Amino acid sequence: MKEQFIKEGEYVYELYAVVVHSGSARSGHYYSYIKSYENNKWYRFEDSSVFEANIYCIERTFGDNNNSGPTGYILMYKQSVNKNDQILKEIKIEDNIELFKAIEKENIFYREEEEKQREKLNSLQLKFIFEDKIANVMVRRSNTLIELKLKILKEFKLNGSIEMKNVRIRSINPHTFKLQEAFEVESKSLEDLNFLQNKTYTIEIKSDQDVFEEFDPNLIYLNICLWNSDYIEIEEKNFKFEKIKFHSKKTLIEFKQIIYRHFNIEEDRDVYFFKKLDYASNNYTIAHIFKEEDFSKELDKLNLAENSKLYLEVKSENKINSESQFIKYFDNNCPNIVVKFNYPVETKIEIQELNLKSDMKIKNKKISRITFSSYKFDLQLELKKSKTLKELKSKISEVLGIHEDLLIIKKNTHNGVELKNLSETIDKYSTSTINVYVEYGNPQKDSELKINLFTCEYDYSTFMIYPYKLIDRGLFIADLNWTIDELKRNLLSELIKKKIDIYGFEDKLEEFLLREYKNDRPAKIFKNGSLVKDLLFTENQKIIIQKYIESKLEYININPQNSFQVSVREWDPSNWIVHSPIEIHLSKGASFLEIASVLVTVFAHIEIHNMSATKIGNEINLYMDDIRKLKVI
């Protein structure tokens, strides 16, 4: 084509370089495309990287209809004399001494800056806490663990007094001071051990006779106070708390046995268990008195975490059901909670009789449709904090003159969570004032939960690392005692009733997955054997049902609790093709070599030494420039 233009005249110019800006008017990044004189191929020059570019890359920089993406900022042309353009002649140093001196000076400057940057990237400032001392220690990522130990012992003036075998470095939660992972392999570098600047560390010291305890993330320390009426006149800061270590995956009844032995409580005596609310300003404010059904639950399901405070009160031996002095004091001395609520909104009312008891009939207002165009929390009650939601609902029912079985109560607004566990106390939701939205309807059972269900389809209309199209299918009722298999089956049955195409699930139920909804895409897979109640779903929990059309890798020699899912797509630059996504599981502590060994099992046609991988944090800012023109297979 160039020769065609030259025939018409000598003033023909050819594009040979483009300076590109990617980003917005306030921020962005610059790189360049340059065409080689030698082979007529285009190359991309970006920071310290140079690689071959496809012609589509350059075409995209000319702008697009959406005014987004990289933009050609400076275009450079050279005059085309004939079809055999000569390569630039070699520049002689003796003719351009000053120019070469300037270039060399600039090269020295950039090499020094690069070295400074490399040194900065290799440096780490680690925060250490030991006893009541804090130290910020500068190290290099290439330092070994033994070198860090020596530096820390010197920093805390412990060098020479303690043998290295009796010292261990651990990460620590700076708020709860819970000891976390331990670092053992002294020959490994800090980079290999994943030391990070935003974490806090400490040193653990033992005697020659002791053995370091194996790290278990589920072990927690609880602060226990054996409370009695003598504490009434004492400020909480003067209470006697004892730290007791226990496993958060064990039940409260197992913890109770430890408590009895620790405090020498007789086995035939019963004990009240109270959980302390840390944010409360009162000297005695409790969130919960544990009931009989709580003792079969694991500690983490009861929201007992590191440094939680528990009060214990041994029941009086004089009475079988002796009243708790703790609760009595709490009721008499803590202020009431003000409950504001509305009159139920209605649009269309049909009167029907409802037999609640054999000797009682009331008129039920049956609502065919409810709107929330206007409502005000202009009704008010005042109740003790220790009153239950059931007592609150009875009071609201009494004020409204509507039977409580015909009312639903929600926290804060009409979109709030339904208050259905009526055995809970009011102070769990507020310490002073709470708004309760009231509406007509059938209350959910305590074991029921509303699920916001999405179906998942594959959408290749645009390039995405996660090419999913999620469709909101509305709310469905789930039972907390269902397994994931039961939940899946029931949700699919409901979709069929709604005449929603779910790909003929009757024959292949196992091909469907239930997944977490996160950042507008499918996340972790809920395992079939799990119970819904163990997944800690909240009201209106968003979940996704997806028919998995690709083969998926199960956890292979990987602990599911210490792994994460990634979506991998193969990019073939020679044919400009992006393949369909495959999801795999990786260990959180996996090295790059271990990750590559997993990828090789999926992409067997790629040898490991020919494989490279890039983490893509944002699908919009990809290096592959004309991605919308790619063929996706």
TORMARMI-679474 format. One record per residue (C-alpha): x, y, z; residue number from 1. Coordinates in Angstrom, 2 decimals, padded with zeros to 5 digits. Layout:
TORMARMI-679474
X; Y; Z; NUM;
...
END
This chain:
TORMARMI-679474
000.00; 000.00; 000.00; 1;
002.88; 002.37; 000.82; 2;
004.33; 001.99; -002.69; 3;
000.94; 002.95; -004.12; 4;
001.07; 006.32; -002.34; 5;
004.74; 006.95; -003.28; 6;
003.80; 006.79; -006.94; 7;
001.60; 009.83; -006.38; 8;
004.39; 011.91; -004.81; 9;
007.38; 011.86; -002.49; 10;
005.60; 013.32; 000.58; 11;
004.30; 010.05; 002.01; 12;
004.58; 009.49; 005.77; 13;
004.33; 006.27; 007.73; 14;
003.40; 005.84; 011.38; 15;
006.30; 004.26; 013.28; 16;
005.66; 005.09; 016.97; 17;
002.78; 005.85; 019.32; 18;
003.01; 007.18; 022.88; 19;
-000.05; 005.85; 024.76; 20;
-001.81; 007.12; 027.86; 21;
-004.00; 004.67; 029.79; 22;
-006.16; 005.97; 032.61; 23;
-008.07; 009.13; 033.40; 24;
-007.36; 012.85; 033.31; 25;
-006.20; 012.74; 036.93; 26;
-004.06; 009.62; 036.86; 27;
-002.77; 006.95; 034.54; 28;
000.18; 005.26; 032.92; 29;
002.30; 005.86; 029.80; 30;
003.85; 003.32; 027.44; 31;
004.85; 003.22; 023.77; 32;
004.46; 001.16; 020.61; 33;
007.40; 001.28; 018.16; 34;
007.69; -000.38; 014.77; 35;
010.99; -002.11; 014.01; 36;
012.87; -001.02; 010.88; 37;
014.38; -004.47; 010.62; 38;
011.35; -006.78; 010.59; 39;
008.39; -004.35; 010.37; 40;
006.90; -005.76; 013.59; 41;
005.41; -003.64; 016.35; 42;
006.74; -003.81; 019.92; 43;
005.38; -002.52; 023.18; 44;
007.81; -000.67; 025.47; 45;
006.54; -000.47; 029.05; 46;
008.85; 000.42; 031.94; 47;
011.54; -002.28; 031.88; 48;
009.56; -004.68; 029.64; 49;
009.52; -005.03; 025.86; 50;
007.35; -007.50; 024.03; 51;
005.81; -007.99; 020.59; 52;
002.40; -006.36; 020.04; 53;
-000.47; -007.22; 017.74; 54;
-001.67; -004.64; 015.22; 55;
-005.03; -004.61; 017.05; 56;
-003.22; -003.06; 020.02; 57;
-002.23; -000.02; 017.98; 58;
-005.63; 000.32; 016.30; 59;
-007.37; 000.45; 019.68; 60;
-005.33; 003.49; 020.74; 61;
-007.10; 005.52; 018.03; 62;
-010.10; 005.82; 020.38; 63;
-013.40; 003.99; 020.60; 64;
-017.10; 004.72; 020.89; 65;
-017.07; 004.48; 024.67; 66;
-014.26; 007.04; 025.14; 67;
-012.49; 004.53; 027.36; 68;
-009.33; 002.47; 027.21; 69;
-005.79; 003.47; 026.14; 70;
-005.42; 006.52; 023.91; 71;
-002.71; 007.50; 021.43; 72;
-001.16; 010.61; 023.03; 73;
001.66; 011.34; 020.59; 74;
001.88; 009.91; 017.05; 75;
005.27; 009.83; 015.27; 76;
005.73; 009.54; 011.50; 77;
008.72; 009.16; 009.18; 78;
008.90; 010.01; 005.52; 79;
008.76; 007.04; 003.16; 80;
011.17; 007.54; 000.26; 81;
010.81; 004.22; -001.50; 82;
009.74; 000.68; -000.79; 83;
013.13; -000.24; 000.65; 84;
013.49; 002.25; 003.50; 85;
017.03; 002.26; 004.78; 86;
017.79; 001.51; 008.42; 87;
019.20; 004.49; 010.28; 88;
022.90; 004.87; 009.74; 89;
025.24; 004.15; 012.63; 90;
025.99; 007.28; 014.59; 91;
029.71; 007.91; 015.09; 92;
030.78; 008.72; 018.65; 93;
033.52; 011.16; 017.58; 94;
030.92; 013.27; 015.78; 95;
028.55; 013.40; 018.77; 96;
030.77; 013.37; 021.90; 97;
028.56; 015.77; 023.89; 98;
025.44; 013.81; 023.03; 99;
026.99; 010.52; 024.19; 100;
028.23; 012.14; 027.42; 101;
024.70; 013.36; 028.16; 102;
023.28; 009.91; 027.41; 103;
025.83; 008.17; 029.65; 104;
025.16; 010.65; 032.49; 105;
021.45; 009.99; 032.17; 106;
022.04; 006.22; 032.12; 107;
024.11; 006.41; 035.32; 108;
021.35; 008.44; 037.00; 109;
018.64; 005.94; 036.03; 110;
020.78; 002.97; 037.09; 111;
021.27; 004.57; 040.50; 112;
017.55; 005.31; 040.79; 113;
016.74; 001.75; 039.77; 114;
019.13; 000.43; 042.43; 115;
017.50; 002.68; 045.06; 116;
014.08; 001.44; 044.04; 117;
015.27; -002.18; 044.11; 118;
016.70; -001.61; 047.58; 119;
013.47; 000.00; 048.73; 120;
011.42; -002.93; 047.42; 121;
013.74; -005.35; 049.19; 122;
013.37; -003.54; 052.53; 123;
010.83; -004.35; 055.21; 124;
009.91; -002.47; 058.35; 125;
008.49; -004.97; 060.82; 126;
006.67; -004.06; 064.02; 127;
007.49; -006.20; 067.05; 128;
005.79; -006.27; 070.46; 129;
007.48; -007.93; 073.43; 130;
006.14; -007.51; 076.96; 131;
005.59; -003.73; 077.25; 132;
008.08; -002.76; 074.54; 133;
007.50; -001.93; 070.86; 134;
010.22; -001.94; 068.20; 135;
010.18; -001.16; 064.48; 136;
012.95; -003.17; 062.85; 137;
014.34; -002.60; 059.34; 138;
015.31; -005.80; 057.50; 139;
015.71; -007.07; 053.96; 140;
013.28; -009.50; 052.38; 141;
016.27; -011.69; 051.51; 142;
017.27; -011.98; 055.19; 143;
016.77; -015.40; 056.72; 144;
014.65; -016.10; 059.76; 145;
017.77; -016.77; 061.88; 146;
019.14; -013.33; 060.91; 147;
015.86; -011.73; 061.98; 148;
015.96; -013.58; 065.32; 149;
019.46; -012.26; 066.05; 150;
018.39; -008.72; 065.21; 151;
015.28; -008.88; 067.39; 152;
017.10; -010.32; 070.40; 153;
019.64; -007.52; 070.09; 154;
016.85; -004.94; 069.78; 155;
015.22; -006.15; 073.03; 156;
018.65; -006.60; 074.72; 157;
018.20; -010.37; 075.06; 158;
021.17; -011.47; 072.95; 159;
023.60; -013.68; 074.81; 160;
021.12; -014.58; 077.56; 161;
018.83; -016.91; 075.57; 162;
019.69; -019.80; 073.27; 163;
018.32; -019.52; 069.74; 164;
016.51; -022.88; 070.01; 165;
014.36; -021.39; 072.80; 166;
013.17; -018.43; 070.72; 167;
010.32; -018.46; 068.21; 168;
008.88; -015.62; 066.14; 169;
005.09; -015.43; 065.79; 170;
002.60; -013.00; 064.35; 171;
000.19; -011.47; 066.85; 172;
-003.13; -009.66; 066.72; 173;
-002.28; -006.15; 068.03; 174;
-005.84; -005.64; 069.36; 175;
-006.57; -008.94; 071.11; 176;
-002.89; -010.01; 071.52; 177;
-003.83; -013.46; 070.26; 178;
-000.76; -015.36; 069.11; 179;
-001.06; -016.47; 065.50; 180;
001.12; -018.36; 063.03; 181;
004.58; -019.47; 064.11; 182;
007.71; -019.28; 061.93; 183;
010.00; -022.29; 062.30; 184;
012.30; -022.79; 059.27; 185;
015.33; -020.65; 060.12; 186;
017.04; -021.07; 056.74; 187;
014.13; -019.61; 054.76; 188;
014.06; -015.98; 053.68; 189;
011.52; -013.52; 055.08; 190;
010.03; -013.22; 051.61; 191;
009.53; -016.99; 051.37; 192;
007.92; -016.95; 054.82; 193;
005.59; -014.13; 053.68; 194;
006.55; -011.53; 056.29; 195;
004.49; -008.37; 055.73; 196;
004.83; -004.76; 056.85; 197;
001.17; -004.43; 057.81; 198;
001.34; -007.25; 060.37; 199;
002.57; -007.26; 063.96; 200;
005.00; -009.82; 065.36; 201;
006.35; -010.96; 068.71; 202;
008.91; -013.38; 070.12; 203;
007.98; -016.42; 072.15; 204;
010.52; -017.74; 074.69; 205;
010.62; -021.12; 076.42; 206;
012.94; -022.95; 078.80; 207;
015.20; -025.86; 077.81; 208;
012.75; -028.37; 079.28; 209;
009.64; -027.00; 077.54; 210;
008.38; -027.62; 074.02; 211;
006.81; -024.95; 071.84; 212;
003.08; -025.47; 071.47; 213;
001.86; -026.32; 067.97; 214;
-000.10; -023.45; 066.49; 215;
-003.86; -024.02; 066.25; 216;
-005.90; -021.05; 064.91; 217;
-009.00; -022.37; 066.68; 218;
-007.52; -022.09; 070.17; 219;
-008.77; -018.99; 071.97; 220;
-008.40; -017.43; 075.41; 221;
-011.58; -016.46; 077.29; 222;
-011.71; -014.11; 080.29; 223;
-013.77; -015.78; 083.01; 224;
-015.12; -014.06; 086.12; 225;
-016.70; -016.19; 088.86; 226;
-019.27; -013.57; 089.86; 227;
-021.16; -013.25; 093.16; 228;
-023.17; -010.56; 094.90; 229;
-020.00; -009.17; 096.55; 230;
-019.10; -007.67; 093.17; 231;
-022.17; -005.39; 093.12; 232;
-020.34; -002.50; 094.79; 233;
-017.07; -003.04; 092.91; 234;
-016.13; -001.43; 089.59; 235;
-015.63; -003.86; 086.75; 236;
-011.97; -002.90; 086.30; 237;
-011.38; -004.44; 089.76; 238;
-013.09; -007.73; 088.95; 239;
-010.95; -010.84; 089.05; 240;
-010.80; -012.44; 085.60; 241;
-008.92; -015.62; 084.79; 242;
-007.77; -016.54; 081.29; 243;
-008.72; -020.03; 080.18; 244;
-007.62; -021.53; 076.87; 245;
-010.15; -023.55; 074.91; 246;
-010.92; -024.78; 071.39; 247;
-013.50; -022.63; 069.58; 248;
-014.79; -025.66; 067.64; 249;
-015.83; -027.45; 070.84; 250;
-019.19; -027.05; 072.52; 251;
-020.17; -024.93; 075.48; 252;
-021.02; -028.07; 077.48; 253;
-017.41; -029.26; 077.02; 254;
-016.17; -025.84; 078.12; 255;
-018.49; -026.05; 081.13; 256;
-016.71; -029.22; 082.28; 257;
-013.36; -027.39; 082.12; 258;
-014.87; -024.52; 084.14; 259;
-016.10; -026.84; 086.87; 260;
-012.66; -028.37; 087.27; 261;
-010.84; -025.03; 087.11; 262;
-012.96; -023.34; 089.80; 263;
-013.59; -026.52; 091.85; 264;
-017.37; -026.27; 091.44; 265;
-019.30; -029.27; 092.70; 266;
-020.84; -031.31; 089.90; 267;
-024.35; -031.19; 091.37; 268;
-024.37; -027.37; 091.42; 269;
-025.67; -025.49; 088.39; 270;
-024.12; -022.35; 086.95; 271;
-025.45; -019.35; 085.04; 272;
-023.33; -018.36; 082.03; 273;
-023.44; -014.73; 080.85; 274;
-021.71; -013.12; 077.88; 275;
-020.47; -009.56; 078.39; 276;
-021.14; -006.80; 075.86; 277;
-017.82; -005.01; 075.40; 278;
-019.30; -001.85; 073.88; 279;
-021.70; -001.23; 076.76; 280;
-021.02; 001.72; 079.04; 281;
-022.76; 000.26; 082.07; 282;
-020.85; -001.60; 084.72; 283;
-023.13; -004.61; 084.27; 284;
-024.51; -004.98; 080.78; 285;
-024.98; -008.44; 079.33; 286;
-025.79; -009.51; 075.83; 287;
-026.95; -012.99; 076.59; 288;
-027.65; -015.46; 079.34; 289;
-026.85; -018.83; 077.82; 290;
-029.81; -021.19; 077.78; 291;
-029.97; -024.97; 077.71; 292;
-030.05; -025.16; 073.90; 293;
-026.86; -023.06; 073.68; 294;
-024.71; -025.64; 075.45; 295;
-024.78; -028.01; 072.46; 296;
-023.36; -025.29; 070.16; 297;
-019.71; -024.66; 069.38; 298;
-018.11; -021.59; 070.93; 299;
-017.58; -019.77; 067.62; 300;
-021.27; -020.25; 066.77; 301;
-022.05; -018.39; 070.03; 302;
-019.78; -015.50; 068.93; 303;
-017.26; -016.29; 071.65; 304;
-013.94; -015.13; 070.26; 305;
-010.50; -014.25; 071.58; 306;
-010.68; -012.34; 074.90; 307;
-014.48; -012.53; 075.15; 308;
-015.69; -011.95; 078.71; 309;
-017.85; -014.53; 080.45; 310;
-019.47; -014.15; 083.86; 311;
-020.32; -017.28; 085.84; 312;
-022.72; -017.33; 088.74; 313;
-023.16; -020.49; 090.81; 314;
-026.84; -021.03; 091.54; 315;
-027.96; -021.09; 095.15; 316;
-028.16; -024.61; 096.58; 317;
-031.26; -023.68; 098.59; 318;
-033.58; -023.45; 095.59; 319;
-033.77; -025.58; 092.48; 320;
-034.61; -022.63; 090.24; 321;
-032.94; -019.87; 092.20; 322;
-033.13; -016.39; 090.72; 323;
-029.91; -014.99; 089.33; 324;
-028.59; -012.11; 091.43; 325;
-026.72; -010.88; 088.37; 326;
-029.96; -010.58; 086.36; 327;
-031.80; -009.06; 089.30; 328;
-029.19; -006.35; 089.73; 329;
-029.12; -005.77; 085.99; 330;
-032.91; -005.30; 085.84; 331;
-033.02; -002.93; 088.80; 332;
-030.08; -000.70; 087.91; 333;
-029.80; -000.51; 084.12; 334;
-031.97; 001.96; 082.17; 335;
-034.88; 000.78; 080.03; 336;
-034.88; 000.54; 076.25; 337;
-037.27; 002.75; 074.28; 338;
-038.98; 000.87; 071.45; 339;
-040.48; 002.94; 068.62; 340;
-042.78; 001.21; 066.15; 341;
-045.36; 001.90; 063.43; 342;
-048.94; 000.96; 062.72; 343;
-048.95; -001.72; 059.97; 344;
-049.34; -000.34; 056.44; 345;
-052.18; -001.78; 054.37; 346;
-053.75; -001.29; 050.95; 347;
-056.44; -003.91; 050.53; 348;
-058.15; -005.64; 053.44; 349;
-060.30; -008.76; 053.46; 350;
-061.88; -009.75; 056.76; 351;
-061.76; -013.42; 057.68; 352;
-062.19; -015.35; 060.90; 353;
-059.22; -017.09; 062.42; 354;
-059.65; -019.79; 065.07; 355;
-056.70; -019.36; 067.43; 356;
-058.13; -021.40; 070.27; 357;
-061.24; -023.46; 070.71; 358;
-062.75; -020.74; 072.88; 359;
-061.55; -017.68; 070.94; 360;
-062.20; -016.28; 067.48; 361;
-060.80; -013.01; 066.16; 362;
-061.08; -011.08; 062.93; 363;
-057.94; -011.35; 060.82; 364;
-056.99; -008.60; 058.38; 365;
-055.76; -010.52; 055.35; 366;
-053.53; -008.35; 053.19; 367;
-053.28; -009.20; 049.52; 368;
-050.56; -006.64; 048.88; 369;
-048.50; -004.37; 051.10; 370;
-046.79; -001.14; 050.02; 371;
-044.38; 000.96; 052.02; 372;
-045.32; 004.38; 050.68; 373;
-045.52; 005.95; 054.11; 374;
-045.11; 004.85; 057.70; 375;
-043.92; 006.56; 060.85; 376;
-042.46; 005.22; 064.07; 377;
-044.91; 007.28; 066.08; 378;
-045.88; 004.58; 068.63; 379;
-043.65; 003.95; 071.62; 380;
-043.00; 001.46; 074.42; 381;
-040.47; 001.34; 077.24; 382;
-039.22; -002.05; 078.43; 383;
-036.51; -003.54; 080.61; 384;
-033.41; -004.60; 078.68; 385;
-033.76; -008.15; 079.91; 386;
-037.22; -008.57; 078.35; 387;
-037.42; -010.98; 075.45; 388;
-038.58; -010.24; 071.90; 389;
-041.62; -012.39; 072.62; 390;
-042.59; -010.07; 075.47; 391;
-041.94; -007.08; 073.20; 392;
-044.14; -008.52; 070.45; 393;
-046.94; -009.21; 072.95; 394;
-046.80; -005.59; 074.10; 395;
-046.87; -004.30; 070.49; 396;
-049.81; -006.62; 069.76; 397;
-051.64; -005.31; 072.81; 398;
-051.14; -001.66; 071.78; 399;
-052.24; -002.31; 068.17; 400;
-055.15; -004.56; 069.10; 401;
-053.95; -007.15; 066.57; 402;
-053.08; -010.73; 067.50; 403;
-049.31; -011.28; 067.52; 404;
-049.60; -014.38; 065.26; 405;
-050.74; -012.05; 062.48; 406;
-047.75; -009.69; 062.77; 407;
-044.17; -009.70; 061.57; 408;
-041.64; -007.48; 063.34; 409;
-038.40; -006.33; 061.70; 410;
-035.38; -004.42; 062.90; 411;
-035.21; -000.71; 061.93; 412;
-037.07; -000.62; 058.56; 413;
-039.32; -002.58; 056.23; 414;
-036.14; -003.93; 054.59; 415;
-034.69; -004.94; 057.93; 416;
-034.06; -008.40; 059.33; 417;
-037.14; -010.18; 060.69; 418;
-036.96; -010.60; 064.48; 419;
-037.96; -014.22; 064.73; 420;
-035.88; -015.69; 067.57; 421;
-038.33; -014.47; 070.20; 422;
-036.28; -015.92; 073.06; 423;
-033.56; -013.30; 072.52; 424;
-033.43; -010.30; 074.86; 425;
-034.02; -006.79; 073.55; 426;
-030.60; -005.52; 074.60; 427;
-028.99; -007.70; 071.93; 428;
-030.21; -005.16; 069.37; 429;
-029.82; -001.89; 071.25; 430;
-028.73; -000.40; 074.56; 431;
-031.02; 002.66; 074.47; 432;
-033.49; 003.02; 071.55; 433;
-034.62; 000.68; 068.80; 434;
-037.01; 001.10; 065.85; 435;
-039.23; -001.90; 065.10; 436;
-041.08; -002.08; 061.79; 437;
-044.41; -003.90; 062.05; 438;
-046.26; -005.46; 059.13; 439;
-049.05; -007.97; 058.55; 440;
-047.98; -011.47; 057.59; 441;
-047.07; -014.96; 058.71; 442;
-044.01; -014.85; 060.94; 443;
-041.09; -017.05; 059.97; 444;
-040.11; -019.87; 062.23; 445;
-036.87; -019.50; 064.14; 446;
-035.38; -022.26; 061.96; 447;
-036.31; -020.49; 058.70; 448;
-034.31; -018.01; 056.68; 449;
-034.96; -015.94; 053.56; 450;
-032.53; -016.62; 050.73; 451;
-032.03; -014.18; 047.85; 452;
-031.38; -016.56; 044.96; 453;
-029.50; -015.77; 041.74; 454;
-029.10; -018.02; 038.73; 455;
-025.82; -017.97; 036.85; 456;
-025.34; -018.07; 033.10; 457;
-022.19; -017.79; 030.99; 458;
-021.88; -014.60; 028.99; 459;
-019.09; -014.27; 026.42; 460;
-020.42; -011.12; 024.74; 461;
-017.49; -009.22; 026.26; 462;
-014.19; -010.46; 027.60; 463;
-014.25; -011.06; 031.33; 464;
-012.09; -013.17; 033.60; 465;
-015.39; -014.17; 035.23; 466;
-017.81; -014.34; 032.26; 467;
-020.95; -014.74; 034.34; 468;
-024.37; -013.18; 034.01; 469;
-026.27; -013.25; 037.31; 470;
-030.08; -012.99; 037.35; 471;
-031.98; -012.16; 040.54; 472;
-034.76; -014.75; 041.04; 473;
-036.20; -013.29; 044.25; 474;
-036.56; -014.49; 047.83; 475;
-037.05; -018.10; 048.91; 476;
-037.59; -019.64; 052.34; 477;
-034.89; -022.08; 053.53; 478;
-034.72; -024.22; 056.64; 479;
-031.56; -023.92; 058.71; 480;
-031.61; -027.67; 059.37; 481;
-031.42; -028.56; 055.68; 482;
-028.23; -029.86; 054.15; 483;
-026.84; -028.07; 051.10; 484;
-028.18; -030.94; 048.97; 485;
-031.69; -030.40; 050.37; 486;
-031.44; -026.65; 049.93; 487;
-030.30; -027.10; 046.34; 488;
-033.13; -029.50; 045.53; 489;
-035.80; -027.31; 047.12; 490;
-034.57; -024.14; 045.43; 491;
-034.51; -025.85; 042.04; 492;
-038.04; -027.15; 042.65; 493;
-039.20; -023.61; 043.41; 494;
-037.58; -022.36; 040.20; 495;
-039.49; -025.02; 038.23; 496;
-042.75; -023.86; 039.84; 497;
-041.91; -020.34; 038.66; 498;
-041.30; -021.79; 035.16; 499;
-037.69; -020.60; 035.15; 500;
-035.38; -022.50; 032.80; 501;
-032.83; -024.28; 034.96; 502;
-031.37; -026.62; 032.33; 503;
-033.29; -029.82; 033.15; 504;
-032.00; -030.45; 036.64; 505;
-034.15; -033.53; 037.28; 506;
-031.62; -035.81; 035.62; 507;
-028.34; -034.31; 036.84; 508;
-028.77; -032.59; 040.20; 509;
-025.10; -033.19; 040.99; 510;
-024.08; -030.85; 038.15; 511;
-025.52; -027.88; 040.03; 512;
-023.52; -025.92; 042.57; 513;
-024.63; -023.55; 045.30; 514;
-022.14; -020.72; 045.63; 515;
-021.48; -017.59; 047.63; 516;
-022.45; -014.29; 045.97; 517;
-019.48; -011.95; 046.27; 518;
-018.52; -008.84; 044.29; 519;
-021.18; -009.59; 041.66; 520;
-019.78; -013.01; 040.79; 521;
-019.78; -016.61; 042.08; 522;
-017.31; -017.21; 044.90; 523;
-016.74; -020.23; 047.14; 524;
-018.71; -023.44; 046.60; 525;
-020.89; -024.69; 049.46; 526;
-020.05; -028.34; 050.07; 527;
-022.92; -030.81; 049.73; 528;
-022.68; -032.34; 053.21; 529;
-022.80; -029.01; 055.06; 530;
-025.79; -027.85; 057.08; 531;
-027.27; -024.45; 056.26; 532;
-027.11; -023.39; 059.92; 533;
-023.35; -024.03; 060.00; 534;
-022.72; -021.59; 057.14; 535;
-023.80; -018.58; 059.26; 536;
-026.13; -017.18; 056.60; 537;
-027.83; -013.88; 057.38; 538;
-031.39; -012.88; 056.49; 539;
-031.76; -012.22; 052.72; 540;
-028.41; -013.95; 052.14; 541;
-027.42; -013.78; 048.48; 542;
-026.46; -017.15; 047.01; 543;
-026.03; -018.41; 043.46; 544;
-027.16; -021.63; 041.81; 545;
-025.00; -022.55; 038.86; 546;
-024.82; -025.42; 036.42; 547;
-021.14; -026.15; 036.11; 548;
-020.42; -026.82; 032.44; 549;
-016.66; -027.22; 032.92; 550;
-014.87; -029.98; 034.78; 551;
-013.76; -028.74; 038.18; 552;
-010.83; -029.75; 040.33; 553;
-011.58; -030.98; 043.83; 554;
-009.28; -030.26; 046.74; 555;
-006.21; -032.41; 046.03; 556;
-004.02; -032.75; 049.13; 557;
-005.28; -029.33; 050.19; 558;
-007.02; -028.38; 053.41; 559;
-010.30; -026.67; 052.33; 560;
-010.00; -024.31; 055.32; 561;
-006.64; -023.08; 054.07; 562;
-007.36; -022.70; 050.37; 563;
-008.95; -020.31; 047.91; 564;
-010.52; -020.54; 044.48; 565;
-009.15; -018.87; 041.38; 566;
-010.50; -018.59; 037.87; 567;
-007.88; -019.33; 035.20; 568;
-008.15; -018.57; 031.49; 569;
-005.56; -019.58; 028.93; 570;
-004.33; -016.75; 026.71; 571;
-002.89; -017.83; 023.33; 572;
-001.13; -014.71; 021.92; 573;
-000.11; -016.39; 018.68; 574;
-003.75; -016.94; 017.69; 575;
-005.22; -014.09; 019.77; 576;
-007.55; -016.48; 021.59; 577;
-008.78; -016.54; 025.16; 578;
-010.13; -019.89; 026.33; 579;
-013.05; -020.55; 028.66; 580;
-012.41; -020.16; 032.42; 581;
-011.52; -023.09; 034.63; 582;
-011.77; -022.77; 038.41; 583;
-009.20; -024.47; 040.61; 584;
-008.31; -024.63; 044.29; 585;
-004.93; -023.47; 045.55; 586;
-003.34; -023.56; 048.99; 587;
-002.95; -020.09; 050.53; 588;
000.70; -020.82; 051.30; 589;
001.55; -022.31; 047.91; 590;
004.78; -021.28; 046.20; 591;
004.81; -020.24; 042.54; 592;
006.30; -023.63; 041.64; 593;
003.47; -025.44; 043.46; 594;
000.89; -023.27; 041.69; 595;
002.54; -024.04; 038.35; 596;
002.46; -027.77; 039.10; 597;
-001.33; -027.50; 039.62; 598;
-001.78; -025.48; 036.41; 599;
000.18; -028.09; 034.46; 600;
-002.39; -030.74; 035.43; 601;
-005.10; -028.53; 033.90; 602;
-003.17; -027.24; 030.87; 603;
-001.21; -030.40; 030.08; 604;
-000.23; -029.12; 026.62; 605;
001.91; -026.33; 028.17; 606;
005.28; -027.33; 029.58; 607;
006.02; -025.82; 032.97; 608;
009.14; -023.95; 031.77; 609;
007.04; -022.30; 029.03; 610;
004.30; -021.16; 031.40; 611;
003.78; -017.66; 032.77; 612;
000.83; -016.38; 034.81; 613;
-000.50; -012.93; 035.64; 614;
-002.82; -011.99; 038.46; 615;
-005.56; -009.71; 037.14; 616;
-007.11; -007.60; 039.88; 617;
-009.37; -005.57; 037.63; 618;
-010.84; -006.94; 034.42; 619;
-011.09; -003.47; 032.89; 620;
-007.37; -002.62; 033.06; 621;
-005.91; -005.49; 031.05; 622;
-002.72; -005.49; 029.01; 623;
-004.49; -007.23; 026.12; 624;
-005.58; -004.13; 024.28; 625;
-008.27; -004.93; 021.75; 626;
-009.87; -007.55; 023.94; 627;
-013.36; -007.11; 022.52; 628;
-012.11; -008.38; 019.16; 629;
-010.79; -011.62; 020.60; 630;
-012.28; -014.92; 019.62; 631;
-013.40; -016.67; 022.82; 632;
-013.71; -020.45; 022.66; 633;
END
